Amino acid sequence: MSRVGFIGLGIMGAPMAGHLQAAGHELFVNTIGPYPEALVKGGAKVCASGAEVAKAAEVIITMVPDTPDVEKVLFGKGGVAEGLSAGKLVIDMSSISPIETKDFAKRINALGCEYVDAPVSGGEVGAKAATLTIMAGGTEAGFARAKPLFELMGKNITLVGGNGDGQTCKVANQIIVALNIEAVGEALLFASKAGADPAKVRQALMGGFASSKILEVHGERMVKRTFNPGFRIELHQKDLNLALSSARKMGLSLPNTATAQELFNACAAHGGSAWDHSAMVRALEMLADFEVGRKA
C-alpha cells in the first residue's frame, strides 16, 4: 500500500479519497473546508500545508476548483513543490487550463518528479460510486504508476496523450455535457408546455436514440426540481470559459458552447451560481415564462 496525499476534500474529493483509504492506502490530507469525519476516523493524517503532505506522501493528488487554486496549492507558500523530493508523483485531478497544466508539469518535472493531469467526469454520483471517467495526460511511466489508484476511483480510464491532453479532453467533455443539458432542458420544457407529462416523456425517451446519461440523471432533476449540487453552475462556467478562450486563440467558433455559457450566465445573474448545472433549464424557463412540470 502507498502513502497518498490528497489535497481538496470537497464534494468530489472527499469520496474519492475515501475509496483510496478503503483500499488500505495511508492518507495524508489537506483542505480549506472541514475535514470529513469518516476520513479522519479512518486514520487520515491532517496536514497543515501542501508541503507537509508532499513530504509525507509518495503520491500527491490535488482536487481543487480552478487553475489559480492548483497553482497556489502546488507553488504557493507552503505548497506541494516545497515538500517534494525526486521520484514522487503529482496527480492533478482538478479541471483546469490545458496550457497552464503544461507549465505546471514542466515545473514539477524540473524537481525530478512525474506529473499526470487526470481530470474526471461523472460528478458527485460517480465520485461516490467510484465510477468516474478519468482522462489522463502524462508519460506512460507516470500513468502506469497512477493507474492502480485511478482504478479505485473510476471505471473508464484513458491515457489521452502527454501533459495537458487530459485537460483538453475534459474541456471537450464539458462542451458535450453543457450542450446535452441544454437539449434535454429544451425538450422537456417543450413537452411540458405542450401539455404532456415531462416525467413520462423522459421515461419514453430513455428507451430510444435520445437516451443519454444527461437525460437519465439531469432530466430527472429537472422534472423533480432538485437542483442542489452535484456540479455547480459556477464550475461549469469556468470550464466553458476555458473552451471559449482556447477556441478564440485557435480561431475556432463554438457557437452552441457560447449559447450554453450565456444560459449559465443568466442563472448566475439570478443567484444560481451554486445551483447544480442541470438548473440551466431555469434560464430556458425564464425565457418561456413557464416551468417544466407546470400544467399548461
C-alpha positions, 0 to 999 in steps of 0.5 A: 500500500502507498502513502497518498496525499490528497489535497481538496476534500470537497464534494468530489474529493472527499469520496474519492479519497475515501475509496483510496483509504478503503483500499488500505492506502495511508492518507495524508490530507489537506483542505480549506473546508472541514475535514470529513469525519469518516476520513479522519476516523479512518486514520487520515493524517491532517496536514497543515500545508501542501508541503507537509503532505508532499513530504509525507506522501509518495503520491500527491493528488490535488482536487481543487476548483480552478487553475489559480487554486492548483497553482497556489496549492502546488507553488504557493507558500507552503505548497506541494513543490516545497515538500517534494523530493525526486521520484514522487508523483503529482496527480492533478485531478482538478479541471483546469487550463490545458496550457497552464497544466503544461507549465505546471508539469514542466515545473514539477518535472524540473524537481525530478518528479512525474506529473499526470493531469487526470481530470474526471467526469461523472460528478458527485454520483460517480465520485461516490460510486467510484465510477468516474471517467478519468482522462489522463495526460502524462508519460506512460511511466507516470500513468502506469504508476497512477493507474492502480489508484485511478482504478479505485476511483473510476471505471473508464480510464484513458491515457489521452496523450502527454501533459495537458491532453487530459485537460483538453479532453475534459474541456471537450467533455464539458462542451458535450455535457453543457450542450446535452443539458441544454437539449434535454432542458429544451425538450422537456420544457417543450413537452411540458408546455405542450401539455404532456407529462415531462416525467413520462416523456423522459421515461419514453425517451430513455428507451430510444436514440435520445437516451443519454446519461444527461437525460437519465440523471439531469432530466430527472432533476429537472422534472423533480426540481432538485437542483442542489449540487452535484456540479455547480453552475459556477464550475461549469462556467469556468470550464466553458470559459476555458473552451471559449478562450482556447477556441478564440486563440485557435480561431475556432467558433463554438457557437452552441458552447457560447449559447450554453455559457450565456444560459449559465450566465443568466442563472448566475445573474439570478443567484444560481451560481451554486445551483447544480448545472442541470438548473440551466433549464431555469434560464430556458424557463425564464425565457418561456415564462413557464416551468417544466412540470407546470400544467399548461 
